Amino acid sequence: MRTLVTGSTGYVGSRLVAALLGAGHEVLATARRPERLTDFDFAGSATCTDLDVDDAASCARALSEHGRVDVAYYLVHAIGEDGYARTDADRARRFAGAARAAGVGRVVYLGGLVPPGEELSEHLRSRAEVGEVLTEHGPDLVWLRAAVVLGAGSASYEITRYMGDWLPVVPLPPWMDTLVQPVAVDDVLRYLLAAVDLPPGSYDLGGPERLPYAELVRRYVRTAGLRRVMLPTPPVPTRLASWVVARLTPLPPDMVADLVLSLTNTMVADTGAITTLVPGELTGIDDALARARVGSHAPRNRLPGVCAAPDPLQLCRTDAPWSHRR
């Protein structure tokens, strides 16, 4: 099966390319600047090509010049950019139209959960709008919706890690009691691979446990063998908290702010459909946190590539530079 992966240099995208190759698929790995793909150890096995979702001609060329694409994975997200919600919608519309015109069999999109009956953060609204645009303008869509993705190199995990590693006193405002249902990246990859055969539609992804975000931080601290004071605090506006957290971590500040502002939304998944269609044991939170720490203190040049890594939850040398800080 010929598959195309947008965002192949990203956290999930790079691991997905490795997983697709491991499953025997023909893979077109794409990036706006294809020279970046040569840093990855899949460069000799995947077909690497440019795809710029800001350019309709580039989308059309990438989706057709190597033969008909059976499944295109859409993993593009402009979070952290000014006006990213409009940018994301425009890019999704452009890509969807090109995919339909090129005869792509299916698009698989990984977005965020859409908690019913809640006012969504800008980040989650944008993720939902992209799914709606792809549904309306593109080929058959499988829309996978996940909350916090656990694994070294994931932005959500790294924010949690830096809070636990760097803060001797971890403040816990009341909104950190909001429920989340984290899912380990190995399960995300399993579902992404299975999506080639799923009926079109939307599916929530989640791990086996639901817990307050504050408890997720506590579980990280315990797994890491750290001693921290977990201090409940009076209500603090999420906008102020996002500003503080953004300056306490090495992640891009605008990305951190957008993710923290989403913590007031209940991130609990309705996983009945996906677990029925794709059965299998899910990775638990403690297991995921422990596996994400394996080898994470090694020098960057001694870390494995995404294809060579024995575990997708481990840090890889091609993960974002901000995930390598200790």
N, C-alpha and C positions, 0 to 999 in steps of 0.2 A: 504494500500500500504506500502511495506517495503522500507524504505529509509535509506541511509547511508550518514553521514555528516563527511567529513574530516575537520580538523581545527575546531573541535567543541569547543575548548577553546578560540578561537579568537573572535574578535568583531562581525563580521557578523555571523560566524559559531554558536556561542552560541545563538544568537537571532534567527537564523534559526531553531535550534533544538527546541526552545520554540514555534516558529510559527508552525512547522510541528506537534508537539504534540497537539497544540491547534486546528489544522485542522483535528485531528483524525488519523494521520499516525503512523505506527510503525516506531520507529527511532532507528538506531544504531549510537550512538555518539562515535566518535573515536578520539584518541590522541596518540601521540608517547609514552607519559607517562600517562597511563589511570588513575593513582592515582590522577592526577590533576582534572579529571572530577568530583570527589567527592565534590569539592568546589562549584559546581553548583547546583541550586535547581531543575534541571531536572534529577539529578542522580537517583532518585527513580522511574522515569517514562520512561526514555529511557534505552535501553540496552547499557551499556558502555563497550567498548572493545579497545584493542590496535591496532594501525595501524601505521606502520613506512614506509613512502614512500621511504626510503633508502634501504628497504629490500623487495625483491620480494616475499619471502615466507610470510612475515607479511601481505602484500597486499592481496595475494591469500587467506590467512586464514580468514582475516576480511571480505572479500567479499563473503565467502562461508559458514563459520561455523554456521551461524544463519539462513540459508536458502537463497533462491534466492533473491537477491536485485533487486528491480524494478528500482529505481533511486538512483544513487550515485552523491552526490554533491562534486565537487572538488574545495576546497577553500584554497589550500596550496600555500604559497608564501614564498620564502627564502630571500626577500628583507632585506638588511642590512647585509647579510652574504657575506663573500669574495667569489667572483666568482659565485654570485647567479644566473646569467642568465644560465650558464651551469648546475648548480645544479637543477634549476627549470625544464629545459628541460628533464634532465635525470629522475627526479622524475615523471614528467608527463608521459613519455614513459613507465616507470615501472608500474605505476598505470593503465594506459590505457590498457596495455597488460594483466594485471591481471583481469581487469574488463571484457574484451572481453572473456577471458578464463573461467571466472566464470559465463558467461551468463547474466551479468548485462543488464537490458533492456535499460538504458539510462544513460549518464553522463551529468550533468549540471555544467557548469564552469562559475564562475564570474571573469572576467578579466577587463582590462582597455580599454578605447576607442582607436581606431586606426585611427587618423586623416589622410585622404587621401592626398597624394602629399607632405607630410612633412617628414623630417628626424626625426625619432623618438628618444626620449631619451632611454638610456639603460633600464630603468624601463619599458617603454611602449613596447619596442622591445621584452623584455623578456615575458611580458604578452601576446603579440601576438604570440610569438613562442610556448608558452604553448598551446594556443588554436589550433594552427596548428598541434602540436604533438598529442593532444587528438583526433582531427579530423581524423588523419591518422591511428592511432594505436588502437583506442578504439571503443566502441559501438556508436550508434547514439548520437550525441552531440548537446545540446543546449548551445550556447556560448553567455552569457550576458556580455555586455561591458559598463562599467560605468566610469564616471569621478570622480569628488569630491563627496564623500558620506558624507552627513550631519547627525550628531547625536553625542551626547556626547559619548566620547570613541573612535570615529573614528580618525585615525591618521591625516587625512586631516583637519577635523574640529578642532582637538586639536592644530595643528600648527596655524590655524587662530585665535583660542581663545587666545593662549599665546601671539601672536603678539599684539592683541588688549588689553589684560589684563595687560601685563607686560611692554609694551613700551609706554612711554608718547609721544614720537615722532616716528611715523611709517614711515620708508622710503619707497618710491614707485618708484623704478627704472622702466624704460620704458617697460620692459618685463612683468611687472605686469598688463599691459593693454591687455594682451592676454585673449581672451574670454574663459570662462568656463561655463558649464551648470550643476550645482550641482543637485544631486538627493538625496532626504531624505531617510534614511534607512528604513522607513516604506514602501515606494514605492519599494525599492530594495527587501524587503522581500515578498511583494505581487507578484512581478515578479518571484522571485525564486520559490514560491509555484505554480504559474501558469505554470512554465516551464515544469512540468511533462506532460502537455498536448499539448505543442506547437509543431509545425512542427520542425524537426531538422534544425539547421542553426544558424546564428549569428544575434543578436539583440542589437542595441544601447539602453542604458537606459539614461534618462535625466529628469530633472525636468521641470517646466513650464517656467523658465526664463534663458536667456543667458546674461552674464554680464562680464566685466573685473574682474580679480581676485582682483585688487585693490578695486573695488566697493564691492566685497564680504566682504573684511575686513572692509570697511566703514559701511556696513550694520550690521556686527557683533557689531561694536563699538556703533552704534546707538541703536540697540536692547538691548545691555547691559547697556545703560544709561551712557556711559563713555564719557569723554572729552579728545580727543586726537588730536595732530597735525599730519595731513597727509601730508607728505613732499615729493613732487616729487624730484627725484635726477637724476643726470647724469647717463648714462649707467654704470651698474655694472655687471661684468661677473657672470652668475648664479652659477658657481663653487665657486667663492668667497662668494657670498650671501649664498649659501647652507652651507658653513663652518661656517659663522657667525650665521645663524639661528639655526644650530645644537647645537651651544654652548649657545644660549639664551633660549633654551627650554629643558625640562627634557626628551624628547623622545630620543630613541636610535640615536646617531649622524649619523650613516650610513643610517638609514631609512630616516631621515629628508633630508639628502643630496640627496638621490635618488629621493625623491618626489619633492624637490625644483627644481632639474635639469629638471623635466618634465614640468615646468611652461612655457617654451617657446613653447610648443606644444599647438595648438588650441584644446581645449577639448569641442567641440560642437557635440552633438549627432544628428543622424538621427533617430528620434523616431517614424516615421510613422508606421512601421510594428508592433512594440510592442504595441503602443497605440490603434491600430486597433484590434489586437487580444486579448488584455487585457485592455479593456476600464475602465475608472475610473478617478476621480478627483485626480490630483497630488498635493502633499504638496508644498506650496510656500516657498521661501527662508526665508522670515521674520518669518513665522509660524514655520519653522523648527528650526531656530536659537533661537526663544523664548522658544520652547518646550525643546530644548536641555539644557537650563539653569535651568529648573524646578528641584529643589531639589539638584542641583549640589554642593551646599556648605555644605550639610549634612556630618557628619562624615561617613567614609567608612562603618563602621559596622552597620550603620542605613540605608544604601541604600538597595533597593530591589534586589532580584535575577532576572535573566532574565525572568523567568516564571511569577514571581510575579509583575514585573514592569507594571504599567498601560499604559506605552507608551514606545515603543522601542527606541525612541530618547533620553530617559532619561539615565543618568549615572547609571550603576549597580555596585554592590559591587565586582563583578568578572571581571570588565574591567581592562585593564592594569594599573599597579601602576602609570605610568606617567600621566594617565588621571585624577588622583585624586589631583594633585597639584593645589594650588590656588595662 
